[in-house]
Amino acid sequence: MKNNIRVERAIKNITQGELAEAVGVSRQTINTIESNKYVPSTVLALKIAKVFNKPLEEVFILEEGD
């Protein structure tokens, strides 16, 4: 699953740490999600999308084979 977290953070001008604090995880967790090394839980994905005020499908992109 791909994501647009890095782009959305840039638009909102927030750091990984600020996003992490907003959703209750570590900065390292946000980093691994951004790097596509970790797929977040449904609840965490929804929290991240809510921070950006975007639908889940605009932040996370399901790829063929996922």
C-alpha positions in Angstrom: 0.0 0.0 0.0 1.4 3.4 -1.0 0.7 6.6 0.8 0.9 10.4 0.4 1.8 11.2 3.9 5.1 13.0 3.0 3.2 15.2 0.5 0.3 15.9 2.9 2.8 16.9 5.6 4.5 19.3 3.3 1.2 20.9 2.3 0.2 21.2 6.0 3.8 22.2 6.9 4.2 19.8 9.8 7.0 17.5 10.8 7.0 13.7 11.3 7.1 14.4 15.0 4.2 16.7 15.0 2.1 14.2 13.0 3.2 11.5 15.4 2.1 13.5 18.4 -1.2 14.3 16.8 -2.0 10.6 16.3 -0.4 9.1 19.3 2.6 7.2 17.9 6.4 7.7 17.7 8.1 9.7 14.9 9.8 6.5 13.9 6.4 4.9 13.3 5.5 7.8 10.9 8.8 7.4 9.2 8.3 3.7 8.6 4.8 4.2 7.3 6.0 7.0 4.9 8.8 4.7 3.7 6.2 2.0 2.9 8.0 -0.4 5.4 5.0 -0.6 7.6 1.2 -0.7 6.9 -0.7 1.1 9.7 -3.7 -0.3 11.5 -7.1 0.8 10.2 -7.5 3.1 13.3 -4.1 4.7 12.8 -4.7 5.2 9.1 -8.0 6.9 9.9 -6.4 9.1 12.5 -3.7 10.2 10.0 -6.3 11.0 7.3 -8.3 13.0 9.9 -5.2 15.1 10.7 -5.0 16.0 7.0 -8.8 16.4 6.7 -8.7 14.1 3.7 -10.6 10.9 2.9 -8.6 7.8 3.7 -8.3 6.9 0.0 -6.5 10.2 -0.7 -3.8 9.5 1.9 -3.5 5.7 1.4 -3.5 4.0 -2.0 -4.3 0.3 -2.3 -2.2 -1.3 -5.0 -2.9 -4.3 -7.0 -1.6 -7.3 -5.1 -2.2 -5.8 -1.7 
